[in-house]
Amino acid sequence: MTRKIALITGASRGLGKSTALYLAAQGIDIIGTYYSKADEALAVVAQIEQLGGRAAMLQLDVSKSATFDGFIGEVGRTLKDVFAQEQFDFLINNAGVGTHASFVETSEEQFDQMVAIHLKGPFFLTQKLLPLIVDGGRIINISSGLARFSLPGYAAYASMKGAVEVLTRYQAKELGARGISVNTLAPGAIETDFGGGAVRDNADINAFVAGNTALGRVGLPDDIGGAISTLLADGSKWINGQRIEASGGMFV
């Protein structure tokens, strides 16, 4: 029986790593991308192999769309050489970085970086990967709770995530003819190194988030990896064009 394959951008740490390990535990093989730290990426490969799965990690800077054609070729070769397959099943557009600046103080450089990483990157990477995604496959775009609730300092970042949520609906509409479903998964505040690790390392921020979350704590990477794996499970195949927030009930 052919094993399913997921391509996860930003899979060497944080939410991407958790997702890769969750999916691997369910028998799904992984193609992950990493930005700069090859050692972290290879450590994730080793963990997946310990779970009995197969994995490959490819370097990618999602902000540099000019490199995507070369990356697509690399994915195609990896599918054949490592997995003996022509296509993959699931795409999770996860890679990203944060920026924290008030609306008034946000620079054009910061804004352009957010566009390149969180909107232009997933837009054109998904477009170019489409020939390698199986009919009936699934795409998950990662958004943020900040696209629903507003906290000062995240205007540029959250605006990109709002755009991704609109893009998801258009993708779902236009790719439906191939049986490809597209959904948005929007995490709340999670204890990772994202944004300098503020939610994880700053006790005041951590307490603020926990105090405004119905379940009374800050999210953990495995909360998101588990949510994504649920969205990709067979029982969720009729969910399409939706924004699903995994925030523990933050600001409900």
Secondary structure, DSSP 8 states (H G I E B T S, - for coil): ----EEEETT-SSHHHHHHHHHHHHTT-EEEEEESS-HHHHHHHHHHHHHTT--EEEEE--TT-GGGHHHHHHHHHHHHHHHH--S-EEEEEE-------B-TTT--HHHHHHHHIIIIIHHHHHHHHHGGGEEEEEEEEEE--GGGTS--TTBHHHHHHHHHHHHHHHHHHHHHGGGT-EEEEEEE-SBSSSGGGGHHHH-HHHHHHHHHTBTTSS-B-HHHHHHHHHHHTSGGGTT--S-EEEESSSBT-
